[in-house]
Amino acid sequence: MRKNRPKADIETALTAKGFQQTRQTNHNYFIFHTQDGKKSRIKTKTSFGHKPKEISGDLLNTMARQCKLTNNQFLQLVDCPLSRQSYEGLLQEGGHL
């Protein structure tokens, strides 16, 4: 499984999986909302500006932790094998919702 992902793919996957995007000065913030519309405390962000178009390494690790997932689970979330419903189930099992 490749470890780098295009930033645009990550942002698209997050919004498809229940994260709502908010743009601020230097970052796009993504906050997870449950299927019944409740805002959670699960959030992550991407930077826009002079950053690379691919996200890799430590930043992917950080985003995974912020989303309460392992690195492999986060990549599955981005690559789509992990559905929104399954992700929300993992968050509930982990006591994050």
Backbone atoms as SQL, in Angstrom:
CREATE TABLE atoms (id INTEGER PRIMARY KEY, chain TEXT, resi INTEGER, resn TEXT, atom TEXT, x REAL, y REAL, z REAL);
INSERT INTO atoms VALUES
  (1, 'A', 1, 'MET', 'N', 0.854, -1.177, 0.000),
  (2, 'A', 1, 'MET', 'CA', 0.000, 0.000, 0.000),
  (3, 'A', 1, 'MET', 'C', 0.898, 1.237, 0.000),
  (4, 'A', 2, 'ARG', 'N', 0.691, 2.092, -0.979),
  (5, 'A', 2, 'ARG', 'CA', 1.520, 3.296, -1.026),
  (6, 'A', 2, 'ARG', 'C', 1.149, 4.221, 0.121),
  (7, 'A', 3, 'LYS', 'N', 2.135, 4.989, 0.553),
  (8, 'A', 3, 'LYS', 'CA', 1.922, 5.796, 1.758),
  (9, 'A', 3, 'LYS', 'C', 1.573, 7.248, 1.475),
  (10, 'A', 4, 'ASN', 'N', 1.992, 7.793, 0.353),
  (11, 'A', 4, 'ASN', 'CA', 1.664, 9.179, 0.016),
  (12, 'A', 4, 'ASN', 'C', 0.280, 9.237, -0.612),
  (13, 'A', 5, 'ARG', 'N', -0.400, 10.330, -0.362),
  (14, 'A', 5, 'ARG', 'CA', -1.707, 10.546, -0.979),
  (15, 'A', 5, 'ARG', 'C', -1.797, 11.998, -1.432),
  (16, 'A', 6, 'PRO', 'N', -2.407, 12.230, -2.606),
  (17, 'A', 6, 'PRO', 'CA', -2.633, 13.611, -3.029),
  (18, 'A', 6, 'PRO', 'C', -3.543, 14.325, -2.032),
  (19, 'A', 7, 'LYS', 'N', -3.204, 15.551, -1.726),
  (20, 'A', 7, 'LYS', 'CA', -3.974, 16.343, -0.766),
  (21, 'A', 7, 'LYS', 'C', -5.431, 16.449, -1.203),
  (22, 'A', 8, 'ALA', 'N', -5.665, 16.654, -2.488),
  (23, 'A', 8, 'ALA', 'CA', -7.040, 16.782, -2.989),
  (24, 'A', 8, 'ALA', 'C', -7.836, 15.503, -2.762),
  (25, 'A', 9, 'ASP', 'N', -7.194, 14.339, -2.910),
  (26, 'A', 9, 'ASP', 'CA', -7.883, 13.062, -2.672),
  (27, 'A', 9, 'ASP', 'C', -8.265, 12.919, -1.203),
  (28, 'A', 10, 'ILE', 'N', -7.372, 13.328, -0.309),
  (29, 'A', 10, 'ILE', 'CA', -7.656, 13.250, 1.124),
  (30, 'A', 10, 'ILE', 'C', -8.822, 14.166, 1.467),
  (31, 'A', 11, 'GLU', 'N', -8.806, 15.390, 0.971),
  (32, 'A', 11, 'GLU', 'CA', -9.871, 16.340, 1.268),
  (33, 'A', 11, 'GLU', 'C', -11.216, 15.860, 0.725),
  (34, 'A', 12, 'THR', 'N', -11.223, 15.303, -0.477),
  (35, 'A', 12, 'THR', 'CA', -12.454, 14.787, -1.074),
  (36, 'A', 12, 'THR', 'C', -12.989, 13.607, -0.271),
  (37, 'A', 13, 'ALA', 'N', -12.097, 12.711, 0.129),
  (38, 'A', 13, 'ALA', 'CA', -12.511, 11.540, 0.910),
  (39, 'A', 13, 'ALA', 'C', -13.070, 11.951, 2.268),
  (40, 'A', 14, 'LEU', 'N', -12.426, 12.908, 2.921),
  (41, 'A', 14, 'LEU', 'CA', -12.913, 13.353, 4.231),
  (42, 'A', 14, 'LEU', 'C', -14.322, 13.922, 4.132),
  (43, 'A', 15, 'THR', 'N', -14.575, 14.748, 3.133),
  (44, 'A', 15, 'THR', 'CA', -15.914, 15.337, 3.002),
  (45, 'A', 15, 'THR', 'C', -16.941, 14.263, 2.628),
  (46, 'A', 16, 'ALA', 'N', -16.538, 13.259, 1.868),
  (47, 'A', 16, 'ALA', 'CA', -17.445, 12.170, 1.502),
  (48, 'A', 16, 'ALA', 'C', -17.768, 11.276, 2.701),
  (49, 'A', 17, 'LYS', 'N', -16.886, 11.264, 3.702),
  (50, 'A', 17, 'LYS', 'CA', -17.064, 10.392, 4.860),
  (51, 'A', 17, 'LYS', 'C', -17.644, 11.109, 6.073),
  (52, 'A', 18, 'GLY', 'N', -18.194, 12.307, 5.886),
  (53, 'A', 18, 'GLY', 'CA', -18.903, 12.972, 6.968),
  (54, 'A', 18, 'GLY', 'C', -18.194, 14.152, 7.604),
  (55, 'A', 19, 'PHE', 'N', -17.045, 14.523, 7.079),
  (56, 'A', 19, 'PHE', 'CA', -16.347, 15.697, 7.603),
  (57, 'A', 19, 'PHE', 'C', -16.853, 16.929, 6.859),
  (58, 'A', 20, 'GLN', 'N', -17.093, 17.994, 7.594),
  (59, 'A', 20, 'GLN', 'CA', -17.482, 19.251, 6.969),
  (60, 'A', 20, 'GLN', 'C', -16.275, 20.176, 6.956),
  (61, 'A', 21, 'GLN', 'N', -16.051, 20.786, 5.812),
  (62, 'A', 21, 'GLN', 'CA', -14.867, 21.618, 5.605),
  (63, 'A', 21, 'GLN', 'C', -15.158, 23.074, 5.896),
  (64, 'A', 22, 'THR', 'N', -14.206, 23.698, 6.595),
  (65, 'A', 22, 'THR', 'CA', -14.245, 25.128, 6.853),
  (66, 'A', 22, 'THR', 'C', -12.901, 25.706, 6.448),
  (67, 'A', 23, 'ARG', 'N', -12.917, 26.711, 5.624),
  (68, 'A', 23, 'ARG', 'CA', -11.675, 27.355, 5.205),
  (69, 'A', 23, 'ARG', 'C', -11.382, 28.539, 6.101),
  (70, 'A', 24, 'GLN', 'N', -10.133, 28.587, 6.549),
  (71, 'A', 24, 'GLN', 'CA', -9.668, 29.742, 7.301),
  (72, 'A', 24, 'GLN', 'C', -8.390, 30.222, 6.638),
  (73, 'A', 25, 'THR', 'N', -7.744, 31.188, 7.212),
  (74, 'A', 25, 'THR', 'CA', -6.630, 31.878, 6.570),
  (75, 'A', 25, 'THR', 'C', -5.628, 30.955, 5.880),
  (76, 'A', 26, 'ASN', 'N', -5.035, 30.017, 6.602),
  (77, 'A', 26, 'ASN', 'CA', -3.997, 29.179, 6.004),
  (78, 'A', 26, 'ASN', 'C', -4.336, 27.696, 5.981),
  (79, 'A', 27, 'HIS', 'N', -5.515, 27.334, 6.452),
  (80, 'A', 27, 'HIS', 'CA', -5.843, 25.924, 6.563),
  (81, 'A', 27, 'HIS', 'C', -7.288, 25.631, 6.162),
  (82, 'A', 28, 'ASN', 'N', -7.486, 24.393, 5.735),
  (83, 'A', 28, 'ASN', 'CA', -8.819, 23.831, 5.576),
  (84, 'A', 28, 'ASN', 'C', -9.043, 22.939, 6.789),
  (85, 'A', 29, 'TYR', 'N', -10.048, 23.228, 7.572),
  (86, 'A', 29, 'TYR', 'CA', -10.375, 22.424, 8.751),
  (87, 'A', 29, 'TYR', 'C', -11.512, 21.479, 8.396),
  (88, 'A', 30, 'PHE', 'N', -11.419, 20.249, 8.883),
  (89, 'A', 30, 'PHE', 'CA', -12.418, 19.227, 8.633),
  (90, 'A', 30, 'PHE', 'C', -12.910, 18.700, 9.973),
  (91, 'A', 31, 'ILE', 'N', -14.207, 18.854, 10.226),
  (92, 'A', 31, 'ILE', 'CA', -14.816, 18.415, 11.482),
  (93, 'A', 31, 'ILE', 'C', -15.841, 17.327, 11.153),
  (94, 'A', 32, 'PHE', 'N', -15.733, 16.195, 11.869),
  (95, 'A', 32, 'PHE', 'CA', -16.626, 15.073, 11.603),
  (96, 'A', 32, 'PHE', 'C', -17.998, 15.317, 12.199),
  (97, 'A', 33, 'HIS', 'N', -19.020, 15.044, 11.383),
  (98, 'A', 33, 'HIS', 'CA', -20.413, 15.101, 11.813),
  (99, 'A', 33, 'HIS', 'C', -21.001, 13.696, 11.657),
  (100, 'A', 34, 'THR', 'N', -21.709, 13.238, 12.679),
  (101, 'A', 34, 'THR', 'CA', -22.288, 11.902, 12.634),
  (102, 'A', 34, 'THR', 'C', -23.382, 11.835, 11.566),
  (103, 'A', 35, 'GLN', 'N', -23.825, 10.616, 11.276),
  (104, 'A', 35, 'GLN', 'CA', -24.856, 10.449, 10.256),
  (105, 'A', 35, 'GLN', 'C', -26.165, 11.124, 10.635),
  (106, 'A', 36, 'ASP', 'N', -26.402, 11.304, 11.946),
  (107, 'A', 36, 'ASP', 'CA', -27.611, 12.019, 12.356),
  (108, 'A', 36, 'ASP', 'C', -27.377, 13.524, 12.507),
  (109, 'A', 37, 'GLY', 'N', -26.224, 14.012, 12.000),
  (110, 'A', 37, 'GLY', 'CA', -25.972, 15.440, 11.916),
  (111, 'A', 37, 'GLY', 'C', -25.308, 16.088, 13.114),
  (112, 'A', 38, 'LYS', 'N', -24.922, 15.295, 14.110),
  (113, 'A', 38, 'LYS', 'CA', -24.293, 15.878, 15.297),
  (114, 'A', 38, 'LYS', 'C', -22.815, 16.156, 15.050),
  (115, 'A', 39, 'LYS', 'N', -22.395, 17.348, 15.429),
  (116, 'A', 39, 'LYS', 'CA', -20.996, 17.742, 15.316),
  (117, 'A', 39, 'LYS', 'C', -20.189, 17.022, 16.397),
  (118, 'A', 40, 'SER', 'N', -19.049, 16.458, 16.013),
  (119, 'A', 40, 'SER', 'CA', -18.193, 15.755, 16.976),
  (120, 'A', 40, 'SER', 'C', -16.962, 16.601, 17.290),
  (121, 'A', 41, 'ARG', 'N', -16.114, 16.064, 18.151),
  (122, 'A', 41, 'ARG', 'CA', -14.847, 16.732, 18.473),
  (123, 'A', 41, 'ARG', 'C', -13.715, 16.215, 17.587),
  (124, 'A', 42, 'ILE', 'N', -14.028, 15.328, 16.645),
  (125, 'A', 42, 'ILE', 'CA', -13.021, 14.753, 15.751),
  (126, 'A', 42, 'ILE', 'C', -12.750, 15.762, 14.638),
  (127, 'A', 43, 'LYS', 'N', -11.489, 16.183, 14.538),
  (128, 'A', 43, 'LYS', 'CA', -11.162, 17.168, 13.499),
  (129, 'A', 43, 'LYS', 'C', -9.718, 16.991, 13.051),
  (130, 'A', 44, 'THR', 'N', -9.463, 17.457, 11.844),
  (131, 'A', 44, 'THR', 'CA', -8.115, 17.478, 11.291),
  (132, 'A', 44, 'THR', 'C', -8.036, 18.676, 10.356),
  (133, 'A', 45, 'LYS', 'N', -6.880, 18.891, 9.764),
  (134, 'A', 45, 'LYS', 'CA', -6.736, 20.046, 8.868),
  (135, 'A', 45, 'LYS', 'C', -5.700, 19.763, 7.807),
  (136, 'A', 46, 'THR', 'N', -5.808, 20.509, 6.721),
  (137, 'A', 46, 'THR', 'CA', -4.776, 20.539, 5.688),
  (138, 'A', 46, 'THR', 'C', -4.396, 21.996, 5.483),
  (139, 'A', 47, 'SER', 'N', -3.233, 22.188, 4.946),
  (140, 'A', 47, 'SER', 'CA', -2.741, 23.539, 4.715),
  (141, 'A', 47, 'SER', 'C', -2.882, 23.874, 3.241),
  (142, 'A', 48, 'PHE', 'N', -3.148, 25.123, 2.953),
  (143, 'A', 48, 'PHE', 'CA', -3.025, 25.546, 1.567),
  (144, 'A', 48, 'PHE', 'C', -2.036, 26.681, 1.518),
  (145, 'A', 49, 'GLY', 'N', -1.426, 26.787, 0.400),
  (146, 'A', 49, 'GLY', 'CA', -0.344, 27.745, 0.266),
  (147, 'A', 49, 'GLY', 'C', 0.802, 27.089, -0.467),
  (148, 'A', 50, 'HIS', 'N', 1.975, 27.171, 0.088),
  (149, 'A', 50, 'HIS', 'CA', 3.170, 26.672, -0.590),
  (150, 'A', 50, 'HIS', 'C', 3.536, 25.252, -0.169),
  (151, 'A', 51, 'LYS', 'N', 2.583, 24.494, 0.316),
  (152, 'A', 51, 'LYS', 'CA', 2.841, 23.117, 0.736),
  (153, 'A', 51, 'LYS', 'C', 2.790, 22.190, -0.473),
  (154, 'A', 52, 'PRO', 'N', 3.412, 21.011, -0.370),
  (155, 'A', 52, 'PRO', 'CA', 3.344, 20.052, -1.472),
  (156, 'A', 52, 'PRO', 'C', 1.908, 19.591, -1.728),
  (157, 'A', 53, 'LYS', 'N', 1.676, 19.117, -2.938),
  (158, 'A', 53, 'LYS', 'CA', 0.346, 18.645, -3.300),
  (159, 'A', 53, 'LYS', 'C', 0.092, 17.232, -2.808),
  (160, 'A', 54, 'GLU', 'N', 1.121, 16.583, -2.276),
  (161, 'A', 54, 'GLU', 'CA', 0.975, 15.257, -1.697),
  (162, 'A', 54, 'GLU', 'C', 1.214, 15.330, -0.200),
  (163, 'A', 55, 'ILE', 'N', 0.483, 14.509, 0.534),
  (164, 'A', 55, 'ILE', 'CA', 0.664, 14.429, 1.978),
  (165, 'A', 55, 'ILE', 'C', 1.275, 13.070, 2.281),
  (166, 'A', 56, 'SER', 'N', 2.315, 13.070, 3.092),
  (167, 'A', 56, 'SER', 'CA', 2.994, 11.817, 3.404),
  (168, 'A', 56, 'SER', 'C', 3.550, 11.846, 4.820),
  (169, 'A', 57, 'GLY', 'N', 4.125, 10.734, 5.211),
  (170, 'A', 57, 'GLY', 'CA', 4.905, 10.619, 6.423),
  (171, 'A', 57, 'GLY', 'C', 4.244, 11.107, 7.682),
  (172, 'A', 58, 'ASP', 'N', 4.943, 11.993, 8.389),
  (173, 'A', 58, 'ASP', 'CA', 4.499, 12.469, 9.694),
  (174, 'A', 58, 'ASP', 'C', 3.133, 13.152, 9.637),
  (175, 'A', 59, 'LEU', 'N', 2.858, 13.857, 8.547),
  (176, 'A', 59, 'LEU', 'CA', 1.575, 14.552, 8.452),
  (177, 'A', 59, 'LEU', 'C', 0.422, 13.561, 8.333),
  (178, 'A', 60, 'LEU', 'N', 0.597, 12.487, 7.562),
  (179, 'A', 60, 'LEU', 'CA', -0.433, 11.446, 7.500),
  (180, 'A', 60, 'LEU', 'C', -0.630, 10.804, 8.867),
  (181, 'A', 61, 'ASN', 'N', 0.464, 10.558, 9.584),
  (182, 'A', 61, 'ASN', 'CA', 0.372, 9.993, 10.933),
  (183, 'A', 61, 'ASN', 'C', -0.425, 10.913, 11.849),
  (184, 'A', 62, 'THR', 'N', -0.145, 12.203, 11.777),
  (185, 'A', 62, 'THR', 'CA', -0.842, 13.180, 12.602),
  (186, 'A', 62, 'THR', 'C', -2.331, 13.214, 12.267),
  (187, 'A', 63, 'MET', 'N', -2.653, 13.220, 10.990),
  (188, 'A', 63, 'MET', 'CA', -4.056, 13.248, 10.580),
  (189, 'A', 63, 'MET', 'C', -4.779, 11.987, 11.053),
  (190, 'A', 64, 'ALA', 'N', -4.113, 10.842, 10.967),
  (191, 'A', 64, 'ALA', 'CA', -4.714, 9.584, 11.440),
  (192, 'A', 64, 'ALA', 'C', -5.026, 9.677, 12.928),
  (193, 'A', 65, 'ARG', 'N', -4.073, 10.158, 13.715),
  (194, 'A', 65, 'ARG', 'CA', -4.288, 10.299, 15.164),
  (195, 'A', 65, 'ARG', 'C', -5.446, 11.259, 15.451),
  (196, 'A', 66, 'GLN', 'N', -5.495, 12.372, 14.729),
  (197, 'A', 66, 'GLN', 'CA', -6.552, 13.354, 14.936),
  (198, 'A', 66, 'GLN', 'C', -7.931, 12.754, 14.617),
  (199, 'A', 67, 'CYS', 'N', -7.954, 11.832, 13.660),
  (200, 'A', 67, 'CYS', 'CA', -9.209, 11.178, 13.268),
  (201, 'A', 67, 'CYS', 'C', -9.481, 9.927, 14.096),
  (202, 'A', 68, 'LYS', 'N', -8.615, 9.670, 15.099),
  (203, 'A', 68, 'LYS', 'CA', -8.754, 8.536, 16.015),
  (204, 'A', 68, 'LYS', 'C', -8.645, 7.194, 15.287),
  (205, 'A', 69, 'LEU', 'N', -7.719, 7.125, 14.320),
  (206, 'A', 69, 'LEU', 'CA', -7.494, 5.917, 13.541),
  (207, 'A', 69, 'LEU', 'C', -6.020, 5.543, 13.535),
  (208, 'A', 70, 'THR', 'N', -5.740, 4.282, 13.208),
  (209, 'A', 70, 'THR', 'CA', -4.369, 3.886, 12.931),
  (210, 'A', 70, 'THR', 'C', -4.016, 4.418, 11.544),
  (211, 'A', 71, 'ASN', 'N', -2.745, 4.373, 11.197),
  (212, 'A', 71, 'ASN', 'CA', -2.343, 4.834, 9.861),
  (213, 'A', 71, 'ASN', 'C', -3.038, 4.029, 8.778),
  (214, 'A', 72, 'ASN', 'N', -3.076, 2.695, 8.935),
  (215, 'A', 72, 'ASN', 'CA', -3.720, 1.854, 7.923),
  (216, 'A', 72, 'ASN', 'C', -5.213, 2.148, 7.817),
  (217, 'A', 73, 'GLN', 'N', -5.877, 2.335, 8.950),
  (218, 'A', 73, 'GLN', 'CA', -7.298, 2.668, 8.923),
  (219, 'A', 73, 'GLN', 'C', -7.542, 4.006, 8.231),
  (220, 'A', 74, 'PHE', 'N', -6.667, 4.985, 8.487),
  (221, 'A', 74, 'PHE', 'CA', -6.823, 6.295, 7.855),
  (222, 'A', 74, 'PHE', 'C', -6.667, 6.178, 6.334),
  (223, 'A', 75, 'LEU', 'N', -5.686, 5.404, 5.894),
  (224, 'A', 75, 'LEU', 'CA', -5.509, 5.206, 4.456),
  (225, 'A', 75, 'LEU', 'C', -6.710, 4.483, 3.855),
  (226, 'A', 76, 'GLN', 'N', -7.317, 3.559, 4.594),
  (227, 'A', 76, 'GLN', 'CA', -8.531, 2.892, 4.126),
  (228, 'A', 76, 'GLN', 'C', -9.688, 3.885, 4.048),
  (229, 'A', 77, 'LEU', 'N', -9.744, 4.810, 5.000),
  (230, 'A', 77, 'LEU', 'CA', -10.774, 5.850, 4.970),
  (231, 'A', 77, 'LEU', 'C', -10.615, 6.709, 3.717),
  (232, 'A', 78, 'VAL', 'N', -9.387, 7.066, 3.415),
  (233, 'A', 78, 'VAL', 'CA', -9.099, 7.904, 2.246),
  (234, 'A', 78, 'VAL', 'C', -9.325, 7.134, 0.946),
  (235, 'A', 79, 'ASP', 'N', -8.915, 5.866, 0.916),
  (236, 'A', 79, 'ASP', 'CA', -9.006, 5.067, -0.311),
  (237, 'A', 79, 'ASP', 'C', -10.374, 4.424, -0.510),
  (238, 'A', 80, 'CYS', 'N', -11.260, 4.585, 0.441),
  (239, 'A', 80, 'CYS', 'CA', -12.672, 4.189, 0.399),
  (240, 'A', 80, 'CYS', 'C', -13.047, 2.787, 0.865),
  (241, 'A', 81, 'PRO', 'N', -12.156, 1.845, 1.166),
  (242, 'A', 81, 'PRO', 'CA', -12.650, 0.583, 1.720),
  (243, 'A', 81, 'PRO', 'C', -13.346, 0.763, 3.068),
  (244, 'A', 82, 'LEU', 'N', -12.986, 1.805, 3.819),
  (245, 'A', 82, 'LEU', 'CA', -13.622, 2.071, 5.109),
  (246, 'A', 82, 'LEU', 'C', -14.750, 3.078, 4.881),
  (247, 'A', 83, 'SER', 'N', -15.981, 2.613, 5.044),
  (248, 'A', 83, 'SER', 'CA', -17.141, 3.463, 4.791),
  (249, 'A', 83, 'SER', 'C', -17.369, 4.440, 5.939),
  (250, 'A', 84, 'ARG', 'N', -18.226, 5.403, 5.685),
  (251, 'A', 84, 'ARG', 'CA', -18.588, 6.369, 6.729),
  (252, 'A', 84, 'ARG', 'C', -19.231, 5.650, 7.907),
  (253, 'A', 85, 'GLN', 'N', -20.118, 4.707, 7.624),
  (254, 'A', 85, 'GLN', 'CA', -20.800, 3.957, 8.677),
  (255, 'A', 85, 'GLN', 'C', -19.799, 3.152, 9.501),
  (256, 'A', 86, 'SER', 'N', -18.844, 2.505, 8.848),
  (257, 'A', 86, 'SER', 'CA', -17.831, 1.728, 9.566),
  (258, 'A', 86, 'SER', 'C', -16.935, 2.643, 10.400),
  (259, 'A', 87, 'TYR', 'N', -16.582, 3.803, 9.840),
  (260, 'A', 87, 'TYR', 'CA', -15.759, 4.771, 10.575),
  (261, 'A', 87, 'TYR', 'C', -16.486, 5.236, 11.825),
  (262, 'A', 88, 'GLU', 'N', -17.751, 5.584, 11.679),
  (263, 'A', 88, 'GLU', 'CA', -18.521, 6.033, 12.831),
  (264, 'A', 88, 'GLU', 'C', -18.622, 4.919, 13.877),
  (265, 'A', 89, 'GLY', 'N', -18.736, 3.670, 13.428),
  (266, 'A', 89, 'GLY', 'CA', -18.754, 2.538, 14.345),
  (267, 'A', 89, 'GLY', 'C', -17.459, 2.410, 15.114),
  (268, 'A', 90, 'LEU', 'N', -16.324, 2.597, 14.434),
  (269, 'A', 90, 'LEU', 'CA', -15.028, 2.557, 15.108),
  (270, 'A', 90, 'LEU', 'C', -14.913, 3.666, 16.159),
  (271, 'A', 91, 'LEU', 'N', -15.404, 4.840, 15.817),
  (272, 'A', 91, 'LEU', 'CA', -15.368, 5.956, 16.769),
  (273, 'A', 91, 'LEU', 'C', -16.225, 5.654, 17.994),
  (274, 'A', 92, 'GLN', 'N', -17.396, 5.043, 17.778),
  (275, 'A', 92, 'GLN', 'CA', -18.260, 4.692, 18.906),
  (276, 'A', 92, 'GLN', 'C', -17.625, 3.612, 19.764),
  (277, 'A', 93, 'GLU', 'N', -17.037, 2.592, 19.132),
  (278, 'A', 93, 'GLU', 'CA', -16.361, 1.517, 19.867),
  (279, 'A', 93, 'GLU', 'C', -15.213, 2.065, 20.711),
  (280, 'A', 94, 'GLY', 'N', -14.503, 3.054, 20.168),
  (281, 'A', 94, 'GLY', 'CA', -13.378, 3.648, 20.868),
  (282, 'A', 94, 'GLY', 'C', -13.772, 4.686, 21.907),
  (283, 'A', 95, 'GLY', 'N', -15.063, 4.967, 22.039),
  (284, 'A', 95, 'GLY', 'CA', -15.535, 5.943, 23.009),
  (285, 'A', 95, 'GLY', 'C', -15.303, 7.384, 22.597),
  (286, 'A', 96, 'HIS', 'N', -15.142, 7.621, 21.292),
  (287, 'A', 96, 'HIS', 'CA', -14.859, 8.982, 20.820),
  (288, 'A', 96, 'HIS', 'C', -16.129, 9.739, 20.434),
  (289, 'A', 97, 'LEU', 'N', -17.256, 9.045, 20.385),
  (290, 'A', 97, 'LEU', 'CA', -18.536, 9.707, 20.075),
  (291, 'A', 97, 'LEU', 'C', -19.516, 9.497, 21.218);
